[in-house]
Every structure is written in C-alpha cells, then in structure tokens.
Amino acid sequence: MRFSVVIPARFASTRLPGKPLLDIAGKAMVVRVAERALASSAENVVVATDDARVLDALATTPAAAVMTRDDHPTGSDRVMEVVELQGWADDDVVVNVQGDEPLIPPTVIDQVAGLLRDGSCGVATLYEPITRGEDVFDPNIVKVVVNRAGRALYFSRAPIPWWRDGFSASDVPDIANVGTGWKRHIGIYAFRVAALREFVHWPPSPSEETEALEQLRLLDHDRAIAVAEAAAPVPGGVDTEADAARVRTMLATGD
C-alpha cells in the first residue's frame, strides 16, 4: 500500500530540550527514528522540525527534512503543514511517526498504514496488551477500549475497562492471568489526508482537554478510528533521561 511517513521533531521539548538531537548510541535520536521509517515500505519519509540543527543532523540520511512553524500546538498540526507543502492529495495516506521512538519496528509502520486499505476509516492506530496491574493504573500509559469491529470506543489515562471485582483504590492486583484485555495505546497514527485536514481544523474537544489526549477529538466528532494489536513489540519512546538510558541499553544488548 502506498503511503508516506512524517516525523514531527520539535526541538523545544519541555522535559528534554533539544530532544531530537539526543545522543542514542552514537546517533541523534531523530536520525534513528528516520532510519526506522526508511526501512518501512513508505514512499516518502519527511522529518518536520522547527530548528535548523535538526536539518543539519539529517543531511547524511536519505530522509527529507523540512522546516515548519514553531507555534504548532500538536505534532498532527506539524504533519499537516508538511502535507500542504508536499501537495499530497486528500486520498493519500500519511503515517505520523513520533520523533521520540528510536526503536519503532518498521513492520508496525507498514501495519498501521495498511489498516486504511479498505477505506472504511480515515484514521488508524495500534495497541499492545497490558499485563501488569501497575501499568493499567499509570496515567502516563494511555489505555484504549476497542469494539468487536476493531474500532476505538475510548482512550483514557484512567484504568479502563474498570475491573469491578478486582480493582480497588488501595490495591493494584496482579492481572497477568486475568485475560480481561487491557490495551496500551501506541502513539502512531495513519491518516487519510482528508481526515487529517478535518481533524486539525476542529478546535480541541472537551474530553480531549480533560484527558490531554488529542485523539479524543476524533471520537467526539463521531469519526471512526481503526485499531489493531501491533504486529511486533513497540518499546516505549524517550521522554526522560531514564528512557534514553533504557533505549541505549537495549541497542547495546540487542534486545
């Protein structure tokens, strides 16, 4: 299936300033993300940044890099600017690969794009099963509930679905063998360009602002989101120095 990848890489990260250029085992993080995307089936890989230093870091890679505005509220808005600069058509598919995912498997990039093949949805994303109770209760791990048709019902930082007979406010249970299907949302999105354009022109919705999850804007406007279990494990992204150390260790040990 034909698709393009855009990697938003904002230099002025709040928690890790200069995050795209963070050294990950001898390479800038944004370079490692671009290399993963280039190993997918994407026809185009474009890094969208707000800083010339990121452009310079990518000069030796086959990935394209473009300068975008520095006032975009979300990565999706930055991706839309690239779509407009490239002149991609409404029916084209673009995959938003987060710029802090240096270990993202190319197979899942292909997979999320493929979820839009039949045209029944304009947006798609992925999940992984959650097997630890503490992860269900961690507000930094976004949960998704999916219906039988493979469509998102809701995303939340809260522990959803709530296990009425097993959860309590004071005790985090061992859920490894319960099999009730908690799902960690993976922050990769495929969009038809028409759906992305519609999305970025809507104002933030009430549930989006409450949860600080922009994908809820789509559900609040009754837009279907296709969701599937990731075809390969997706290591977490890099938001802290501890995350960076974990990724460096994984690269060094081949995990």
For each residue, the residues with C-beta under 8 A, 3 or more apart:
1: 41 93 110 113 114 116 117
2: 43 92 93
3: 41 42 43 92 93 94 95 113 190
4: 42 43 44 45 46 86 88 92 93 94 95
5: 37 40 42 44 45 46 94 95 97 109
6: 46 47 48 78 79 82 83 94 95 96 97
7: 30 33 34 37 45 46 47 48 63 97 98 99
8: 48 49 72 75 78 79 96 98 99
9: 20 30 33 47 48 49 54 99
10: 13 19 20 49 50 72 75 78 99
11: 17 18 19 20 21 49 50 51 53 54
12: 17 50 51 70
13: 10 16 17 18 19
14: 17
15: 19 239 240
16: 13 19 22 238 239 240 241 244
17: 11 12 13 14
18: 11 13 21 22 53
19: 10 11 13 15 16 22 29 99 100 238
20: 9 10 11 28 29 30 49 51 54 57 99
21: 11 18 28 29 30 53 54 57
22: 16 18 19 28 29 238 244
23: 26 27 28 29
24: 27 28 29 32 102 238 244 247 248 251
25: 247 248 251 252
26: 23
27: 23 24 31 32 35
28: 20 21 22 23 24 31 32 57
29: 19 20 21 22 23 24 32 33 99 100 102 238 244
30: 7 9 20 21 33 34 47 49 54 57 58 99
31: 27 28 34 35 57 58 61
32: 24 27 28 29 35 36 102 103
33: 7 9 29 30 36 37 97 98 99 100 101 102 104
34: 7 30 31 37 38 45 47 58 61 63
35: 27 31 32 38 39 61
36: 32 33 39 40 97 101 102 103 104 105 106 109
37: 5 7 33 34 40 42 45 63 97 104 106 109
38: 34 35 42 45 61 62 63
39: 35 36 106
40: 5 36 37 106 107 109 110
41: 1 3 106 109 110 113
42: 3 4 5 37 38 45 95 109 113
43: 2 3 4
44: 4 5 64 86
45: 4 5 7 34 37 38 42 62 63 64
46: 4 5 6 7 63 64 65 66 82 86
47: 6 7 9 30 34 54 58 63 64 65 66 99
48: 6 7 8 9 65 66 68 78 79 81 82
49: 8 9 10 11 20 30 54 55 65 66 67 68
50: 10 11 12 54 67 68 69 70 72 78
51: 11 12 20 54 55
52: 55 56 67
53: 11 18 21 56 57
54: 9 11 20 21 30 47 49 50 51 57 58 65
55: 49 51 52 58 59 65 67
56: 52 53 59
57: 20 21 28 30 31 53 54
58: 30 31 34 47 54 55 61 63 65
59: 55 56 65
60:
61: 31 34 35 38 58
62: 38 45
63: 7 34 37 38 45 46 47 58
64: 44 45 46 47
65: 46 47 48 49 54 55 58 59
66: 46 47 48 49 82 85
67: 49 50 52 55
68: 48 49 50 72 78 81 82
69: 50 72 78 81
70: 12 50
71:
72: 8 10 50 68 69 75 77 78 81
73: 77
74: 77 78 200 214
75: 8 10 72 78 79 96 98 99
76: 79 80 96 189 196 199 200 214
77: 72 73 74 80 81 200
78: 6 8 10 48 50 68 69 72 74 75 81 82
79: 6 8 48 75 76 82 83 94 96 191 196
80: 76 77 83 84 196 197 200
81: 48 68 69 72 77 78 84 85
82: 6 46 48 66 68 78 79 85 86
83: 6 79 80 86 88 92 94 193 196 197
84: 80 81 87
85: 66 81 82
86: 4 44 46 82 83
87: 84
88: 4 83 92 94 193
89: 92 193
90: 192 193 194 197
91: 192 193 194
92: 2 3 4 83 88 89 192 193
93: 1 2 3 4 113 116 190 191 192 193
94: 3 4 5 6 79 83 88 190 191 193 196
95: 3 4 5 6 42 109 112 113 188 189 190 191
96: 6 8 75 76 79 188 189 190 191
97: 5 6 7 33 36 37 101 104 109 188
98: 7 8 33 75 101 104 187 188 237
99: 7 8 9 10 19 20 29 30 33 47 75
100: 19 29 33 237 238 239
101: 33 36 97 98 104 187 188 234 235 237 238
102: 24 29 32 33 36 238 247
103: 32 36 234 235 247 250 251
104: 33 36 37 97 98 101 108 109 188 234 235
105: 36 108 109 231 232 233 234
106: 36 37 39 40 41 109 110
107: 40 110 111 231 232
108: 104 105 111 112 126 186 188 230 231 232 234
109: 5 36 37 40 41 42 95 97 104 105 106 112 113 188
110: 1 40 41 106 107 113 114
111: 107 108 114 115 126 228 230 231
112: 95 108 109 115 124 125 126 188 189 190 228
113: 1 3 41 42 93 95 109 110 116 124 190
114: 1 110 111 117
115: 111 112 121 124 190 226 228
116: 1 93 113 119 121 122 123 124 190 191 192 226
117: 1 114
118:
119: 116
120: 224 226
121: 115 116 124 151 224 225 226
122: 116 191 192 194 195 198 223 224
123: 116 189 190 191 192 195 196 199 218 223 224 225 226
124: 112 113 115 116 121 189 190 225 226 227 228
125: 112 144 152 185 186 187 188 189 190 215 225 226 227
126: 108 111 112 185 186 188 227 228 229 230 234
127: 144 146 183 184 185 186 227 228 229 230
128: 183 184 186 229 230 233 234
129: 181 182 183 184 229
130: 135 136 141 143 175 182 183 184
131: 135 175 176
132: 135 136 175 176
133: 136 137 172 173 174 175
134: 137 138 172
135: 130 131 132 138 141 182 184
136: 130 132 133 141 143 159 172 175 182
137: 133 134 159 172
138: 134 135 141
139: 157 158
140: 157
141: 130 135 136 138 157 184
142: 155 156 157 184 185 187 213
143: 130 136 155 156 157 158 159 160 182 183 184 185
144: 125 127 152 154 155 183 184 185 227
145: 152 153 154 160 161 183
146: 127 150 151 152 153 183 227
147: 150 151 153
148:
149:
150: 146 147 226 227 228
151: 121 146 147 224 225 226 227
152: 125 144 145 146 155 215 219 224 225 226 227
153: 145 146 147 219
154: 144 145 160 216 219
155: 142 143 144 152 185 211 213 215 216 219
156: 142 143 160 211 213
157: 139 140 141 142 143 211 212 213
158: 139 143
159: 136 137 143 162 163 167 182
160: 143 145 154 156
161: 145 180 181 182
162: 159 167
163: 159 166 167 173 175 178 180
164: 167
165:
166: 163 173 175 178
167: 159 162 163 164 171 173
168: 171
169:
170:
171: 167 168
172: 133 134 136 137
173: 133 163 166 167 178
174: 133 177
175: 130 131 132 133 136 163 166 178 180 182
176: 131 132
177: 174
178: 163 166 173 175
179:
180: 161 163 175
181: 129 161
182: 129 130 135 136 143 159 161 175
183: 127 128 129 130 143 144 145 146 229
184: 127 128 129 130 135 141 142 143 144
185: 125 126 127 142 143 144 155 215
186: 108 125 126 127 128 230 234
187: 98 101 125 142 237
188: 95 96 97 98 101 104 108 109 112 125 126 234
189: 76 95 96 112 123 124 125 215
190: 3 93 94 95 96 112 113 115 116 123 124 125
191: 79 93 94 95 96 116 122 123 195 196 199
192: 90 91 92 93 116 122 123 195 196
193: 83 88 89 90 91 92 93 94 196 197
194: 90 91 122 197 198
195: 122 123 191 192 198 199 223
196: 76 79 80 83 94 123 191 192 193 199 200
197: 80 83 90 193 194 200 201
198: 122 194 195 201 202 221 223
199: 76 123 191 195 196 202 217 218 223
200: 74 76 77 80 196 197
201: 197 198
202: 198 199 205 217 221
203:
204: 208 209 214 217
205: 202 208 209 216 217 220 221
206: 209 210 220
207: 210 211 213 216 219 220
208: 204 205 211 212 213 214 215 216 217 220
209: 204 205 206 212
210: 206 207
211: 155 156 157 207 208 216
212: 157 208 209
213: 142 155 156 157 207 208 216
214: 74 76 204 208 217
215: 125 152 155 185 189 208 218 219 225
216: 154 155 205 207 208 211 213 219 220
217: 199 202 204 205 208 214 220 221
218: 123 199 215 221 223 225
219: 152 153 154 155 207 215 216 222 223 225
220: 205 206 207 208 216 217
221: 198 202 205 217 218
222: 219
223: 122 123 195 198 199 218 219
224: 120 121 122 123 151 152
225: 121 123 124 125 151 152 215 218 219
226: 115 116 120 121 123 124 125 150 151 152
227: 124 125 126 127 144 146 150 151 152
228: 111 112 115 124 126 127 150
229: 126 127 128 129 183
230: 108 111 126 127 128 186 233 234
231: 105 107 108 111
232: 105 107 108
233: 105 128 230
234: 101 103 104 105 108 126 128 186 188 230
235: 101 103 104 246 247 250
236: 243 246
237: 98 100 101 187 243
238: 16 19 22 24 29 100 101 102 243 244 247
239: 15 16 100 243
240: 15 16 243 244
241: 16 244 245
242: 245 246
243: 236 237 238 239 240 246 247
244: 16 22 24 29 238 240 241 247 248
245: 241 242 248 249
246: 235 236 242 243 249 250
247: 24 25 102 103 235 238 243 244 250 251
248: 24 25 244 245 251 252
249: 245 246 252 253 255
250: 103 235 246 247 253 254 255
251: 24 25 103 247 248 254
252: 25 248 249
253: 249 250
254: 250 251
255: 249 250
